[in-house]
């Protein structure tokens, strides 16, 4: 907290930092494209050509928030500085907020900055498999039931190590669902390693090199060793951070947070994660509390 306050002691300092980040390649008016401006208070820049006042927060996740920018910054710092993440209750206490609901909504918005559409696909050699998280009852492969959620995972093979990963909550393990996930997350012509599940049978017909291994000939852990490890770590993370709860409505955003953390696990400084989330926040469209509850 002391280091944070030293770097961002006031709202003005937060606004200035955000402005430098948003217009790091040079200012241009969002209305007319002019590059000349006058700097005003509260993060505003007045266009020298059309006089339009450009706000550093308009069109970003910070737009129309009743929370101060410093509160946002500190929330992002708390989320990114802890390897295991933080719950809404923990964020409420850390920020001194009076409402659990406010902390929960803030976390939901921050999670939406942890994935961008332009991210590159997994490449070269990739394992793909599904796993269940949550619940304790036995469930048929391919369906959410009894509190269990079906999640498909893809992990890059880097020798014996794990490269980047992707995850998605799916309703079933049908061929259409699994192929759609692979096509959206894996580069064409990559090697796609799966088990012998029929849902993967046609992967090789859609531009991928498909290698299937039956679990009957090997142990399950041996067939997909990287997926097995990622799955175990994911379940441990859910248990520790969310006490095992995985509401299907918000599960996709929880998975995005885990992927964001996992793919940056070797980062030497947590400050880089803070910086990355702020960058993403500037290109993440504003979302209302109502929209979060409905989606």
Backbone torsions as a table, in degrees:
resi	resn	phi	psi	omega
1	UNK	NA	-38.3	-179.3
2	UNK	-63.5	-44.5	178.9
3	UNK	-64.5	-38.5	179.8
4	UNK	-64.3	-47.3	-179.4
5	UNK	-64.7	-29.3	178.1
6	UNK	-70.1	-37.4	-178.5
7	UNK	-80.0	-39.3	-177.3
8	UNK	-128.3	70.5	-174.9
9	UNK	-72.4	-24.7	-175.8
10	UNK	-137.0	167.0	176.3
11	UNK	-62.3	-37.4	-179.4
12	UNK	-62.5	-39.6	178.8
13	UNK	-65.2	-38.4	178.2
14	UNK	-65.3	-43.7	178.6
15	UNK	-62.3	-42.3	-179.9
16	UNK	-64.0	-42.8	179.0
17	UNK	-63.8	-42.5	-178.9
18	UNK	-66.3	-38.1	178.6
19	UNK	-63.6	-42.7	178.8
20	UNK	-64.8	-33.8	-180.0
21	UNK	-74.3	-41.4	-178.0
22	UNK	-69.2	-38.9	-176.9
23	UNK	-113.0	40.5	-176.8
24	UNK	-66.2	-23.3	177.8
25	UNK	-96.6	11.2	-179.6
26	UNK	109.1	139.2	-179.4
27	UNK	-70.7	143.3	167.7
28	UNK	-146.9	140.4	-177.8
29	UNK	-66.8	130.9	-178.8
30	UNK	-71.3	-12.6	-179.3
31	UNK	-96.5	-43.9	-175.0
32	UNK	-124.2	-9.2	177.6
33	UNK	87.4	0.1	178.9
34	UNK	-61.6	144.5	-178.8
35	UNK	-100.8	-11.2	178.8
36	UNK	-89.3	145.3	-176.6
37	UNK	-158.2	166.3	169.7
38	UNK	-114.7	134.9	-179.0
39	UNK	-84.1	126.6	178.9
40	UNK	-111.5	-179.2	177.3
41	UNK	-75.3	167.1	173.1
42	UNK	58.1	36.4	174.6
43	UNK	73.8	20.1	-179.4
44	UNK	-98.7	143.9	173.8
45	UNK	-129.3	120.2	-176.8
46	UNK	-90.0	122.7	-178.2
47	UNK	-64.0	132.5	-178.8
48	UNK	-74.4	-15.4	-177.9
49	UNK	-97.1	-49.8	-175.1
50	UNK	-112.1	-2.9	178.1
51	UNK	69.1	10.6	177.2
52	UNK	-68.9	135.8	-179.5
53	UNK	-92.9	107.9	-179.3
54	UNK	-86.0	124.5	179.3
55	UNK	-97.3	140.2	-179.5
56	UNK	-69.3	-22.0	-176.0
57	UNK	-102.1	-17.3	-179.1
58	UNK	-64.7	133.7	-179.2
59	UNK	83.0	7.9	179.8
60	UNK	-118.6	176.3	179.6
61	UNK	-64.0	-19.0	-178.1
62	UNK	-83.4	-11.3	-174.2
63	UNK	-59.4	134.6	174.8
64	UNK	63.7	15.6	178.3
65	UNK	-76.2	138.9	177.7
66	UNK	-83.8	-7.0	177.9
67	UNK	-86.3	149.3	177.7
68	UNK	-68.7	156.5	178.4
69	UNK	-65.0	-33.1	178.4
70	UNK	-64.7	-36.9	176.3
71	UNK	-64.5	-41.6	176.2
72	UNK	-59.8	-48.6	-179.1
73	UNK	-59.1	-44.9	-177.7
74	UNK	-67.5	-36.7	177.5
75	UNK	-62.2	-44.9	179.2
76	UNK	-64.3	-37.8	177.8
77	UNK	-63.0	-44.1	179.2
78	UNK	-63.9	-41.3	-178.7
79	UNK	-65.7	-42.4	-173.9
80	UNK	-88.3	-20.1	-175.9
81	UNK	-83.6	-11.9	179.3
82	UNK	-107.4	123.3	-175.2
83	UNK	-60.0	-32.3	-177.4
84	UNK	-95.0	1.4	-179.5
85	UNK	83.5	-171.5	-176.8
86	UNK	-146.9	144.6	178.4
87	UNK	-85.6	167.6	177.8
88	UNK	-61.7	-36.8	178.3
89	UNK	-65.5	-41.4	178.4
90	UNK	-66.4	-37.8	178.7
91	UNK	-68.1	-39.2	177.5
92	UNK	-57.1	-46.1	179.7
93	UNK	-69.2	-40.7	-178.1
94	UNK	-65.3	-33.9	-179.0
95	UNK	-93.8	-11.9	-177.5
96	UNK	71.5	31.2	-179.9
97	UNK	-77.7	150.1	-179.1
98	UNK	-86.0	-12.8	-174.6
99	UNK	-126.4	129.8	174.0
100	UNK	-64.2	-38.4	-178.6
101	UNK	-60.8	-40.3	178.6
102	UNK	-62.9	-43.6	179.5
103	UNK	-64.6	-40.3	-179.9
104	UNK	-63.9	-45.9	179.2
105	UNK	-63.8	-39.4	179.0
106	UNK	-62.0	-43.9	177.7
107	UNK	-63.0	-41.9	179.5
108	UNK	-61.0	-39.5	179.3
109	UNK	-69.1	-41.1	179.2
110	UNK	-63.1	-39.7	178.9
111	UNK	-61.0	-30.1	179.9
112	UNK	-72.8	-9.3	176.3
113	UNK	-94.6	-0.5	-173.1
114	UNK	-92.0	4.7	175.1
115	UNK	-146.5	137.5	178.0
116	UNK	-124.2	148.8	-174.2
117	UNK	-64.3	-26.1	-174.4
118	UNK	-84.6	4.0	-177.3
119	UNK	-63.0	146.7	-177.3
120	UNK	-73.6	152.0	-179.4
121	UNK	-78.8	161.4	174.0
122	UNK	-67.7	151.6	-172.6
123	UNK	-139.8	169.4	172.7
124	UNK	67.2	-76.2	-172.7
125	UNK	-139.1	118.1	-170.3
126	UNK	-136.8	130.9	171.3
127	UNK	-89.9	142.7	177.7
128	UNK	-137.2	132.3	176.7
129	UNK	-162.3	168.7	178.3
130	UNK	-110.5	160.5	176.0
131	UNK	-148.4	158.8	174.2
132	UNK	-103.4	139.5	172.6
133	UNK	-126.3	149.9	-179.4
134	UNK	78.8	161.7	176.0
135	UNK	71.3	169.5	-177.8
136	UNK	-134.4	-12.6	-177.6
137	UNK	-80.8	156.0	177.6
138	UNK	-69.5	140.9	-176.4
139	UNK	-135.2	141.5	176.5
140	UNK	-67.1	145.6	179.4
141	UNK	-61.6	127.9	172.9
142	UNK	107.2	-2.2	-178.2
143	UNK	-138.8	142.3	169.7
144	UNK	-71.5	134.5	176.1
145	UNK	-165.4	149.6	173.8
146	UNK	53.5	37.0	177.3
147	UNK	85.2	-5.1	179.2
148	UNK	-86.6	145.1	177.8
149	UNK	-123.2	135.0	-179.3
150	UNK	-88.9	126.3	-178.5
151	UNK	-127.4	130.6	175.3
152	UNK	-98.3	137.8	-175.6
153	UNK	-125.7	139.1	172.3
154	UNK	-124.0	136.3	-178.3
155	UNK	-137.8	130.6	177.3
156	UNK	-69.5	140.4	177.7
157	UNK	-93.9	114.2	175.7
158	UNK	-118.0	80.5	-173.4
159	UNK	65.2	-124.7	176.0
160	UNK	-91.3	-2.4	-177.1
161	UNK	-97.8	171.9	179.9
162	UNK	-106.9	130.6	175.0
163	UNK	-88.4	-134.1	178.5
164	UNK	-77.9	160.4	179.6
165	UNK	-130.9	163.3	171.5
166	UNK	-139.2	150.6	178.6
167	UNK	-142.8	154.1	174.9
168	UNK	-154.8	138.2	173.8
169	UNK	-79.0	125.5	-178.7
170	UNK	-124.5	154.1	-178.4
171	UNK	-86.2	-22.9	179.9
172	UNK	-156.1	165.5	-179.0
173	UNK	-106.2	41.7	179.1
174	UNK	-74.5	163.5	179.7
175	UNK	-60.0	-40.2	-179.1
176	UNK	-64.0	-45.3	-178.5
177	UNK	-64.6	-46.9	-177.3
178	UNK	-68.4	-40.5	178.9
179	UNK	-65.0	-40.3	179.0
180	UNK	-59.8	-42.6	178.4
181	UNK	-63.0	-47.2	-178.5
182	UNK	-62.2	-43.5	-179.2
183	UNK	-65.4	-32.5	-178.2
184	UNK	-81.6	-21.5	-172.8
185	UNK	-117.6	-12.1	-175.4
186	UNK	-122.5	137.0	178.8
187	UNK	-64.5	141.5	175.2
188	UNK	-57.6	149.7	178.7
189	UNK	74.4	0.3	176.2
190	UNK	-72.6	156.3	173.0
191	UNK	-78.3	126.5	178.2
192	UNK	-115.0	113.5	-178.5
193	UNK	-98.4	127.3	179.2
194	UNK	-137.5	175.6	170.3
195	UNK	-85.9	-167.1	-174.3
196	UNK	-87.9	12.8	-178.6
197	UNK	-59.3	134.6	-176.3
198	UNK	-60.2	-23.8	179.4
199	UNK	-62.4	-17.7	179.5
200	UNK	-101.9	2.4	-170.1
201	UNK	-58.5	-32.8	-174.8
202	UNK	-100.9	9.5	-178.5
203	UNK	-58.0	-40.4	-178.5
204	UNK	-66.1	-14.7	-179.4
205	UNK	-89.5	2.3	-175.3
206	UNK	-123.8	36.5	172.1
207	UNK	90.7	8.9	178.9
208	UNK	-115.3	156.8	172.5
209	UNK	-93.1	105.0	-173.2
210	UNK	-94.4	126.6	175.6
211	UNK	-123.2	110.2	-178.6
212	UNK	-105.9	136.7	178.8
213	UNK	-126.8	128.0	-179.3
214	UNK	-77.2	137.2	178.0
215	UNK	-70.2	-13.5	179.8
216	UNK	-70.9	-30.6	-178.1
217	UNK	-87.9	-17.0	-179.4
218	UNK	-140.8	164.1	174.2
219	UNK	-68.9	152.4	-178.7
220	UNK	-56.9	-40.4	-179.2
221	UNK	-65.9	-28.1	-179.0
222	UNK	-80.2	-31.4	-178.7
223	UNK	-66.1	-47.5	-178.1
224	UNK	-129.2	67.0	-174.2
225	UNK	-62.0	-36.7	-178.4
226	UNK	-73.1	-41.7	177.5
227	UNK	-63.4	-40.9	179.8
228	UNK	-60.5	-42.9	179.8
229	UNK	-67.1	-46.3	179.6
230	UNK	-60.8	-42.4	179.3
231	UNK	-61.2	-43.5	179.4
232	UNK	-63.5	-42.9	179.4
233	UNK	-66.5	-38.3	178.3
234	UNK	-62.3	-45.8	-179.5
235	UNK	-64.8	-37.7	177.9
236	UNK	-65.2	-39.6	179.3
237	UNK	-65.1	-43.5	178.3
238	UNK	-62.8	-40.7	-179.3
239	UNK	-65.9	-42.2	-177.7
240	UNK	-75.7	-38.3	-175.6
241	UNK	-91.3	-37.0	-175.5
242	UNK	-118.9	11.9	-178.0
243	UNK	55.0	32.5	175.3
244	UNK	85.0	-6.7	-178.9
245	UNK	-74.5	139.4	178.6
246	UNK	-145.7	77.7	178.1
247	UNK	-57.6	120.9	-176.5
248	UNK	-57.5	-30.4	-177.0
249	UNK	-63.3	-34.0	-176.0
250	UNK	-115.3	4.3	-174.4
251	UNK	-59.1	-38.5	-179.4
252	UNK	-57.2	-38.3	-179.7
253	UNK	-74.1	-33.5	175.0
254	UNK	-65.0	-41.3	178.5
255	UNK	-64.6	-39.0	177.6
256	UNK	-61.6	-39.0	177.9
257	UNK	-63.6	-43.5	-179.6
258	UNK	-63.6	-43.3	178.8
259	UNK	-61.1	-43.9	178.6
260	UNK	-57.5	-45.7	-179.0
261	UNK	-68.2	-46.0	-176.5
262	UNK	-62.9	-44.2	-176.9
263	UNK	-69.4	-12.3	178.1
264	UNK	-118.5	23.9	-175.5
265	UNK	-66.0	-22.7	-178.2
266	UNK	-94.8	5.5	-179.8
267	UNK	-61.3	133.4	-177.2
268	UNK	-75.4	-20.9	-179.1
269	UNK	-138.7	135.9	179.7
270	UNK	-69.7	-20.2	179.0
271	UNK	-60.7	-29.8	178.4
272	UNK	-67.8	-33.4	177.1
273	UNK	-68.8	-40.9	176.3
274	UNK	-58.1	-47.2	-179.6
275	UNK	-62.5	-42.7	-178.8
276	UNK	-64.3	-41.8	179.2
277	UNK	-65.3	-39.6	176.7
278	UNK	-62.2	-42.1	176.9
279	UNK	-59.1	-47.1	-179.8
280	UNK	-65.6	-34.4	-179.6
281	UNK	-61.8	-30.5	-178.9
282	UNK	-75.4	-17.8	178.6
283	UNK	-113.7	10.0	176.6
284	UNK	-98.5	122.8	-176.4
285	UNK	-65.4	147.1	179.5
286	UNK	-60.9	147.2	178.7
287	UNK	-136.6	137.3	-178.3
288	UNK	-83.8	161.9	177.6
289	UNK	-61.8	-37.8	179.8
290	UNK	-63.0	-41.6	-179.7
291	UNK	-65.8	-36.0	178.5
292	UNK	-64.3	-42.0	-179.0
293	UNK	-68.9	-30.5	-179.3
294	UNK	-82.6	-22.4	-177.6
295	UNK	-120.3	NA	NA
